[in-house]
Amino acid sequence: MPTLVADHQLKDFDQWFEMFSANPPPSIGRWRVLRGVDDPNRVRVVADVEPSDVAAVKQFVESAEMQSAFKKVNEMSTSPIEFIWFDEVKIG
């Protein structure tokens, strides 16, 4: 199953989470927010999606609305947001 990971190193989690909550991800797939145990400003947003939904999620991420939101997120971050797509590797 394809997985999208958005990696953030934030200045202030609470400020970012308020913005994230106002711009929620699409209802496609399963989305999770993971927060660093040792560094609560280290955040990963993880989306597990069906292969047939990858194009729709990419379209969402690349939309003008979300690009504007990501620009604001980058201003709240110590480094630019990074998006990485993964495919699961079966073990055994």
C-alpha positions as CSV (number, residue, x, y, z in Angstrom):
1,M,0.0,0.0,0.0
2,P,1.5,3.4,-0.9
3,T,2.3,5.7,2.0
4,L,2.9,9.4,1.9
5,V,5.0,10.9,4.7
6,A,5.2,14.6,5.3
7,D,8.1,15.4,7.5
8,H,8.2,18.6,9.6
9,Q,10.6,20.2,12.0
10,L,8.5,22.9,13.6
11,K,9.2,25.9,15.8
12,D,5.8,25.5,17.6
13,F,3.7,22.4,17.4
14,D,0.5,24.1,18.8
15,Q,0.6,26.8,16.1
16,W,1.1,24.3,13.4
17,F,-1.6,21.9,14.7
18,E,-4.1,24.8,14.7
19,M,-3.4,25.4,11.0
20,F,-3.4,21.7,10.2
21,S,-6.8,21.3,11.9
22,A,-8.2,24.2,9.8
23,N,-6.8,22.5,6.6
24,P,-7.5,18.8,7.2
25,P,-6.3,16.1,4.7
26,P,-8.8,14.6,2.3
27,S,-11.0,11.7,3.4
28,I,-9.0,9.4,1.1
29,G,-7.0,6.8,2.9
30,R,-5.9,6.7,6.5
31,W,-4.1,9.8,7.9
32,R,-2.2,10.0,11.1
33,V,-0.1,12.7,12.9
34,L,3.0,11.4,14.7
35,R,4.8,13.6,17.1
36,G,8.3,13.1,18.4
37,V,8.7,11.7,21.9
38,D,12.0,13.4,22.5
39,D,11.2,16.4,20.3
40,P,7.5,17.3,20.3
41,N,8.2,19.8,17.4
42,R,9.3,16.9,15.2
43,V,6.1,15.8,13.3
44,R,5.3,13.4,10.6
45,V,1.9,13.3,8.8
46,V,1.5,9.8,7.4
47,A,-1.2,8.7,4.9
48,D,-1.8,5.1,3.8
49,V,-3.7,5.1,0.6
50,E,-4.9,2.6,-2.0
51,P,-2.9,2.5,-5.2
52,S,-5.9,3.8,-7.0
53,D,-6.0,6.9,-4.8
54,V,-2.4,8.0,-5.2
55,A,-3.2,10.4,-8.1
56,A,-6.0,12.1,-6.0
57,V,-3.7,12.6,-3.0
58,K,-0.9,14.0,-5.2
59,Q,-3.5,16.4,-6.8
60,F,-4.6,17.5,-3.2
61,V,-1.0,18.1,-2.2
62,E,-0.2,20.0,-5.4
63,S,-3.4,22.1,-5.3
64,A,-3.0,25.9,-5.1
65,E,-4.8,25.9,-1.7
66,M,-2.4,23.4,-0.2
67,Q,0.7,25.0,-1.7
68,S,-0.3,28.2,0.0
69,A,-0.8,26.4,3.3
70,F,2.6,24.6,2.9
71,K,4.3,28.0,2.3
72,K,2.9,29.1,5.7
73,V,4.0,25.8,7.3
74,N,7.5,26.4,6.0
75,E,7.5,29.7,7.8
76,M,6.6,27.9,11.0
77,S,9.4,25.3,10.4
78,T,13.1,25.2,10.9
79,S,13.5,23.4,7.6
80,P,11.2,23.0,4.6
81,I,8.5,20.4,4.7
82,E,9.5,17.2,2.9
83,F,7.1,14.8,1.1
84,I,8.2,11.2,0.6
85,W,6.2,8.4,-1.0
86,F,6.9,4.9,0.1
87,D,5.7,1.4,-1.0
88,E,5.6,-1.3,1.6
89,V,8.2,-4.1,1.2
90,K,6.8,-7.5,2.2
91,I,9.1,-9.4,4.6
92,G,9.2,-13.1,4.6
